[in-house]
């Protein structure tokens, strides 16, 4: 049975990641035919879209009463991206130059977000009000990045109505697959946690 749960996790996450990429691609193509600023597309469709597996996992785990999976997955993903992922770049590709102004604000905002999460979880509870505070922090961070890097005026690309329907349908279908994959992965995480007696937070943090 353990092999089955591991298989569900691998296949579920794989499906969620694949479907999220498709959702982002079709949604971006759909938005390209409008006058939506490229920055807005990046912050919403691309930034949120690439995190769809984590978002779906969080929703499913919270609804099913396994909040530790939610927190572990979110914090673990953030810590991994700002440490391990960035560390691999110079190790594999060698040193490179990065403009200080390009990374200073996002870096400080990321650090502030992690400190905010630690403060909110200090009482051992994660409530709806805590969630609202974090959402407001995301809006504030997005606004700061927006005003530091205002979008330029770019003409909208014409997208035929038939293609709009195609991209819209594929976007919703891909989002449904993300949810299905996340549900399977969360179920597998829960079973593995119960089988080995490992806290759900630890499994989700490193998974």
Buried (B, 14 or more C-beta within 10 A) or exposed (E): EEEEBEEBBEBBBBBBBBBBBBBBBBBBBBBBBEEBBBBBBBBBBBEBBBBBBBBBBBBBBBEBEBBBBBBBBBBBBBEEEBEEEBEEEEEEEEEEEEEEEEEEBBEEBBEEBBEBBEEBEEEEEBEEEBEEBBEEBBEEBBEBBBEEEEEEEEEEEEBEEEBBEBBBEBBEBBBEBBBBBBBBBBBBBBBBBEEEEEEBBEBBBEB
